[in-house]
């Protein structure tokens, strides 16, 4: 088994067919098939199942793909580490952002990276926190912002902020006041992401602790834009941080109420694997994330309590406005 065979195999998995992979790799399809057969003979297992619409990975193929991606990424990291001392910061960095964070952090993060390190290539992956955690540990991501990380034995964490979850409702919802007790959520139809993602898991854990039963989730929706549209249409309520609904709150299409007794907090951290040395490009990206997070926190875009690792820039004192559709205003 050699690196070329692993690159060929990952291309087949990505493209979904031998024909498309051969075209991408610019080699003849029969030659590509021979490389696959050689891999299967060496490993003693079938890696691909061929069908009329292409190929799909067998269980053995899926296992090989996971390891192949790690090996190829480690080789790329080694190349970048060796060239770190020469010239400007360059290379590839893959960073994962939770969906509720990507909406407001993605643009300033990439803008800062493009401005400060024009030779840096960033792969920004937006997904739910559960997937990001898995991909980080598998080596498919270099960095990720995660919430409430507890199993940090093989991870390096830089705390960023502690924010809160709010009850988000349509502007026409028949609710009053700026706050709602957690126990009263049991009377509402909730629209939430599915298990085992962070927001839903935190809701269910708190519900069992406070109420002794699971939360009343009417529908599971894993796309943030769709989730907010459903809430705007009055089909139910959801739990989100204020930063994820800034535009809708400003437009008056959604209303936020603080959840109390208990308050639901999320501890955000920038996370990387402690098992792999960081390249110069990755260290540069860590600094960018700290600076950009400090800026959005200081500007009130990401309300919460910042941690000392974050570089705040003239942070204003924030206070809640008095209107039910809660937004943050400078004091």
Secondary structure, 3 states (H helix, E strand, C coil): CCHHHHHHHHHHHHHCCHHHHHHHHCCCHHHHHHHHHHHHHHHCCCCEEEECCEEEECHHHHHHHHHHHHHHHHHHHHHHHHCCCCCCCCEEEEEEEEHHHHHHHHHHHHHHHHHHCCCEEEEEEEECHHHHHHHHHCCCCCEEEEECCCCCCCEEEEEEEEEECEEEEECCCCCCCCEEEHHHHHHCCEEECCCCCHHHHHHHHHHHHHHCCCCCEEEECCCHHHHHHHHHCCCCEEEECHHHHHHHHHHCCEEEEEEECCCCEEEEEEEEECCCCCCHHHHHHHHHHHHHHHHHHHCCCCCCEECCCCCCCCCCCEEECCCCCCCEEEC
